[in-house]
Amino acid sequence: MSDTIEEFIKSLFEGDDFIEIQRNELAEYFNCVPSQINYVISTRFGPKQGYYVESKRGGGGYIKIKKINITKSNYLMHIITNIGEKISSNEVDIFISNFLSYNIISPKEAKLLKVATSDNVLTVSPDIKDKVRANIFKNMLLNLVED
């Protein structure tokens, strides 16, 4: 259901930089609870995915979702600065998936990022694995930034 809602919201952009939606109307359209809409927006339309979300509560409130239209290099730098000291393998996979869907990286680059940050390669203590992964991932992304 979340995937369907995400794809529907993305289809609303149709070349526009932002959309405004009514949470309750969208929930009614998908025959789900409004919190399901909140979940999709909060997990799939944040800065890490290239979106800025603004919401207004109350009667007639809306949710405004704006695409962050920036260059590949600016986008990668934005991601690098927002990755904390640690990152899980699952979080790396999400980033790579988003990079591919926005044509930020090639499938070959995606494969290299995935392999270099996989648990199979990071044969270090579990206590530091996510920290080492974050350092590797950030440094690899830095090398993808164009001058």
C-alpha positions in Angstrom: 0.0 0.0 0.0 2.8 2.4 0.9 4.5 1.8 -2.5 1.2 2.6 -4.3 0.7 5.8 -2.3 4.3 6.9 -2.9 4.0 6.3 -6.7 0.6 8.1 -6.8 2.1 11.2 -5.0 5.2 11.2 -7.3 2.8 11.1 -10.3 1.1 14.3 -9.1 4.3 16.3 -9.8 4.0 16.0 -13.6 6.9 18.4 -14.2 6.0 20.7 -11.3 8.4 21.5 -8.6 5.8 21.2 -5.8 2.4 19.8 -5.0 -0.2 20.5 -2.3 -2.3 17.6 -1.1 -5.0 17.1 1.5 -4.1 14.3 3.8 -7.7 13.3 4.5 -8.7 13.3 0.9 -5.7 11.2 -0.1 -6.6 8.7 2.8 -10.1 8.6 1.6 -9.0 8.0 -2.0 -6.8 5.0 -0.9 -9.3 3.9 1.7 -6.8 4.0 4.5 -6.2 5.9 7.7 -4.6 9.3 7.5 -1.6 8.1 9.5 -0.8 5.8 6.6 -0.4 8.9 4.4 1.8 10.5 7.2 3.9 7.4 7.3 4.5 7.5 3.5 5.3 11.2 3.5 7.7 11.0 6.4 9.6 8.0 5.2 9.7 8.6 1.5 9.5 12.3 1.0 12.2 13.8 3.2 15.4 15.7 2.5 17.3 12.5 2.1 15.0 11.5 -0.8 15.2 15.0 -2.4 12.0 16.6 -1.0 11.0 19.3 1.4 7.7 18.8 3.2 5.7 21.6 4.8 2.4 20.9 6.5 -0.4 23.1 7.8 -2.7 21.5 10.3 -6.3 22.4 11.1 -9.4 22.7 9.0 -8.6 22.9 5.4 -4.9 22.1 6.2 -2.6 20.8 3.5 0.7 19.1 2.9 3.0 20.8 0.5 5.8 18.6 -1.0 8.6 20.4 -2.9 11.2 18.7 -5.0 14.7 19.9 -4.2 16.0 20.6 -7.7 19.7 20.8 -7.4 22.7 19.5 -9.4 24.1 16.1 -9.0 27.1 17.4 -7.1 25.0 19.6 -4.8 22.6 16.7 -4.2 25.5 14.3 -3.3 27.1 17.0 -1.0 23.7 17.4 0.7 23.5 13.7 1.3 27.1 13.4 2.5 26.6 16.2 5.1 23.3 14.6 6.3 24.8 11.2 6.9 25.7 10.8 10.5 28.6 9.0 12.0 27.0 5.7 11.4 24.9 4.1 8.7 23.3 0.7 8.4 23.4 -1.5 5.3 19.7 -1.0 4.8 20.1 2.8 4.9 22.8 2.6 2.2 20.5 0.4 0.1 17.8 3.1 0.4 20.2 5.8 -0.6 21.5 3.8 -3.6 17.9 3.1 -4.7 17.0 6.8 -4.6 20.2 7.7 -6.4 19.3 5.3 -9.2 15.7 6.5 -9.5 17.0 10.1 -9.8 19.7 9.2 -12.2 22.4 10.5 -9.8 24.5 7.4 -10.3 24.8 4.7 -12.9 23.9 1.0 -12.2 27.7 0.2 -12.2 28.4 2.9 -9.6 25.4 1.6 -7.6 26.9 -1.9 -7.6 30.3 -0.7 -6.5 28.8 1.4 -3.6 26.7 -1.6 -2.5 29.6 -4.1 -2.6 32.1 -1.7 -0.8 29.6 -1.1 2.0 28.2 -4.6 2.4 28.4 -6.6 5.6 30.4 -9.3 3.7 33.2 -6.8 3.1 33.1 -5.1 6.5 34.6 -7.8 8.6 35.2 -5.6 11.6 33.7 -5.6 15.0 29.9 -5.1 15.0 30.5 -2.2 17.4 32.2 -0.1 14.7 30.8 -1.7 11.5 28.2 1.1 10.8 30.8 3.8 11.5 33.3 2.3 9.1 30.4 1.9 6.5 29.5 5.6 6.9 33.1 6.6 6.3 33.5 4.4 3.2 30.1 5.5 1.8 30.7 9.2 2.3 34.2 9.0 0.8 32.9 7.1 -2.2 30.2 9.7 -2.7 32.7 12.5 -2.5 34.6 10.9 -5.4 31.4 11.0 -7.4 31.0 14.8 -6.9 31.9 16.6 -10.1 34.0 19.8 -10.0 
